[in-house]
Each structure stands twice: as structure tokens, then as C-alpha cells.
Amino acid sequence: MKVLVVFNQPYEGSYSAAILEGIQTSLADCSHELDLIHLDRDDFDPVMHGTDLRAIAA
């Protein structure tokens, strides 16, 4: 089975990061395929800027 996880936590010592590690281990143990989108590592910027809005309106 393929599993998609969308995750965002910049601090690797966090409880959320520990949960993600457990998820990754469990999925690997069950031979499932993980597609991880780590928003913080992908430089995701959740703020919409004026240039973004202009690009949508164009």
C-alpha cells in the first residue's frame, strides 16, 4: 500500500518528529511505500505574498 504523509516540524527533537519516525518504521516493517512531503525541508512558505496574488489574477 502507498501512504502519503504531509509533515511540517522544523525541530527534529519534537514529539511530532518522534511520531513520524514511528510511522516510517511501522510502514517499512509492513512493506508499505511511504511518500513523505516534509514541508519544512521543502522550503514551503505558507504566506501568500502580493506577487503570488498577481500571478493568480493574470
KEKEDREN-777317 format. One record per residue: residue in three letters; chain; x, y, z of N, C-alpha, C, CB in turn. Coordinates in nm, 2 decimals. Atoms other than C-alpha are relative to their C-alpha. Glycine has a CB too. Example, Ala and Ser with C-alpha at 12.3 -4.5 7.8 and 13.67 -1.06 7.14 Angstrom:
2
  residuo  cadena  n_east  n_north    n_up  ca_east  ca_north   ca_up  c_east  c_north    c_up  cb_east  cb_north   cb_up
      ALA       A    0.09    -0.12    0.00     1.23     -0.45    0.78    0.09     0.12    0.00    -0.10      0.00    0.12
      SER       A   -0.09    -0.11    0.00     1.37     -0.11    0.71   -0.08     0.11    0.08     0.04      0.05   -0.14
! end
This chain:
58
  residuo  cadena  n_east  n_north    n_up  ca_east  ca_north   ca_up  c_east  c_north    c_up  cb_east  cb_north   cb_up
      MET       A    0.08    -0.12    0.00     0.00      0.00    0.00    0.09     0.12    0.00    -0.10      0.00    0.12
      LYS       A   -0.07    -0.12    0.01     0.12      0.35   -0.08   -0.07     0.10    0.11     0.00      0.07   -0.14
      VAL       A    0.05    -0.09   -0.11     0.09      0.60    0.21    0.06     0.14   -0.02     0.03     -0.05    0.14
      LEU       A   -0.05    -0.14    0.01     0.12      0.98    0.18   -0.01     0.07    0.13    -0.08      0.08   -0.11
      VAL       A    0.00    -0.08   -0.13     0.23      1.18    0.49    0.05     0.14   -0.04     0.09     -0.07    0.10
      VAL       A   -0.04    -0.14    0.01     0.24      1.56    0.48    0.04     0.04    0.14    -0.12      0.09   -0.06
      PHE       A   -0.06    -0.02   -0.13     0.46      1.67    0.77    0.07     0.14    0.00     0.09     -0.11    0.04
      ASN       A   -0.08    -0.13   -0.02     0.59      2.01    0.90    0.03     0.02    0.14    -0.09      0.12   -0.06
      GLN       A   -0.05    -0.03   -0.14     0.80      2.04    1.21    0.15     0.03   -0.02    -0.03     -0.12    0.09
      PRO       A   -0.14    -0.03    0.02     1.13      2.22    1.20    0.10    -0.06    0.10     0.02      0.15   -0.01
      TYR       A   -0.08     0.05   -0.11     1.25      2.08    1.53    0.00    -0.15    0.00    -0.04      0.05    0.14
      GLU       A   -0.01     0.15    0.01     1.38      1.72    1.49   -0.01    -0.07    0.13     0.13     -0.03   -0.07
      GLY       A    0.01     0.07   -0.13     1.37      1.65    1.86   -0.15     0.01    0.06     0.09      0.07    0.10
      SER       A    0.14    -0.02   -0.04     0.99      1.72    1.88   -0.07    -0.13    0.01    -0.07      0.09   -0.09
      TYR       A    0.08     0.11   -0.02     0.72      1.48    1.98   -0.06    -0.04   -0.14    -0.12      0.03    0.09
      SER       A    0.05     0.03    0.14     0.58      1.51    1.62    0.10    -0.07   -0.08    -0.04      0.14   -0.07
      ALA       A   -0.11     0.07    0.08     0.91      1.41    1.47    0.02    -0.14    0.05     0.13      0.08    0.02
      ALA       A    0.00     0.13   -0.05     0.91      1.11    1.70   -0.11    -0.09   -0.05     0.00      0.00    0.16
      ILE       A    0.11     0.07    0.06     0.57      1.01    1.58    0.02    -0.03   -0.15    -0.13      0.09    0.01
      LEU       A   -0.03     0.02    0.14     0.68      1.05    1.22    0.10    -0.12   -0.01     0.06      0.13   -0.07
      GLU       A   -0.10     0.11    0.00     0.98      0.82    1.29   -0.07    -0.13    0.02     0.11      0.03    0.10
      GLY       A    0.07     0.12   -0.02     0.75      0.56    1.43   -0.09    -0.04   -0.12    -0.09      0.02    0.12
      ILE       A    0.08     0.02    0.12     0.52      0.59    1.13    0.09    -0.06   -0.11    -0.07      0.12   -0.05
      GLN       A   -0.09     0.05    0.11     0.81      0.54    0.89    0.05    -0.14    0.03     0.13      0.10   -0.01
      THR       A   -0.04     0.13   -0.04     0.94      0.24    1.09   -0.11    -0.10   -0.02     0.05      0.00    0.14
      SER       A    0.11     0.09    0.01     0.60      0.08    1.10   -0.04    -0.03   -0.14    -0.12      0.05    0.08
      LEU       A    0.03     0.02    0.15     0.53      0.13    0.73    0.11    -0.09   -0.06    -0.02      0.13   -0.07
      ALA       A   -0.11     0.08    0.06     0.87     -0.01    0.64   -0.01    -0.15    0.04     0.14      0.06    0.04
      ASP       A    0.01     0.13   -0.06     0.82     -0.31    0.87   -0.11    -0.08   -0.07    -0.03      0.00    0.15
      CYS       A    0.11     0.07    0.07     0.49     -0.39    0.68    0.01     0.01   -0.15    -0.13      0.07    0.05
      SER       A   -0.03    -0.01    0.14     0.65     -0.33    0.34   -0.09     0.09   -0.08    -0.01     -0.14   -0.06
      HIS       A    0.08    -0.10    0.07     0.43     -0.03    0.26    0.09     0.11   -0.05    -0.10      0.06    0.10
      GLU       A   -0.08    -0.10    0.07     0.56      0.25    0.04   -0.05     0.14    0.06    -0.02      0.00   -0.15
      LEU       A    0.03    -0.13   -0.06     0.58      0.59    0.20    0.05     0.11   -0.09     0.08      0.02    0.14
      ASP       A   -0.03    -0.12    0.07     0.57      0.92    0.01   -0.01     0.11    0.11    -0.10      0.02   -0.12
      LEU       A   -0.01    -0.10   -0.10     0.68      1.19    0.26    0.02     0.14   -0.06     0.11     -0.03    0.10
      ILE       A   -0.02    -0.14    0.04     0.62      1.55    0.19    0.03     0.08    0.13    -0.13      0.06   -0.07
      HIS       A   -0.04    -0.07   -0.12     0.82      1.74    0.46    0.01     0.14   -0.04     0.14     -0.06    0.05
      LEU       A    0.01    -0.14    0.05     0.71      2.09    0.41    0.11     0.09    0.05    -0.13      0.06    0.06
      ASP       A   -0.11    -0.09   -0.05     0.98      2.25    0.63    0.13    -0.03   -0.09     0.03     -0.03    0.14
      ARG       A   -0.12     0.03    0.08     1.26      2.07    0.43   -0.02     0.04   -0.14     0.03     -0.15    0.01
      ASP       A    0.02    -0.04    0.14     1.10      2.16    0.10   -0.02     0.15   -0.01    -0.13     -0.07   -0.05
      ASP       A    0.01    -0.15    0.00     1.11      2.53    0.20   -0.14     0.05   -0.03     0.10      0.06   -0.10
      PHE       A    0.14    -0.04    0.02     0.73      2.56    0.19   -0.02     0.13    0.08    -0.10     -0.11    0.05
      ASP       A    0.03    -0.13   -0.07     0.63      2.92    0.27   -0.16     0.01    0.00     0.07      0.12   -0.08
      PRO       A    0.15     0.00   -0.01     0.26      2.93    0.39   -0.05     0.14   -0.02    -0.04     -0.05    0.13
      VAL       A    0.04    -0.14    0.02     0.25      3.31    0.34   -0.03     0.03   -0.14     0.10      0.10    0.07
      MET       A    0.02    -0.05    0.14     0.08      3.44    0.03    0.04     0.14   -0.01    -0.16     -0.03   -0.04
      HIS       A   -0.05    -0.14    0.02     0.25      3.75   -0.10   -0.07     0.06   -0.11     0.15     -0.01   -0.03
      GLY       A    0.06    -0.08    0.10     0.13      4.02   -0.33    0.03    -0.05   -0.14     0.03      0.14    0.01
      THR       A   -0.04     0.06    0.13     0.33      3.87   -0.62   -0.07    -0.13   -0.03     0.15     -0.02    0.00
      ASP       A    0.08     0.13    0.02     0.15      3.54   -0.57   -0.14     0.03   -0.05     0.00     -0.08    0.13
      LEU       A    0.14    -0.04    0.04    -0.19      3.71   -0.59    0.00     0.05   -0.14    -0.05      0.10    0.10
      ARG       A    0.00    -0.06    0.13    -0.09      3.90   -0.90    0.02    -0.12   -0.11     0.11      0.10   -0.02
      ALA       A   -0.02     0.11    0.10     0.02      3.57   -1.07   -0.12    -0.08   -0.02     0.11     -0.09    0.06
      ILE       A    0.12     0.07    0.01    -0.31      3.41   -0.99   -0.10     0.08   -0.09    -0.06     -0.02    0.14
      ALA       A    0.10    -0.09    0.07    -0.51      3.71   -1.13    0.04     0.02   -0.15     0.00      0.14    0.07
      ALA       A   -0.04    -0.02    0.14    -0.31      3.72   -1.45   -0.05    -0.11   -0.10     0.15      0.00   -0.01
! end
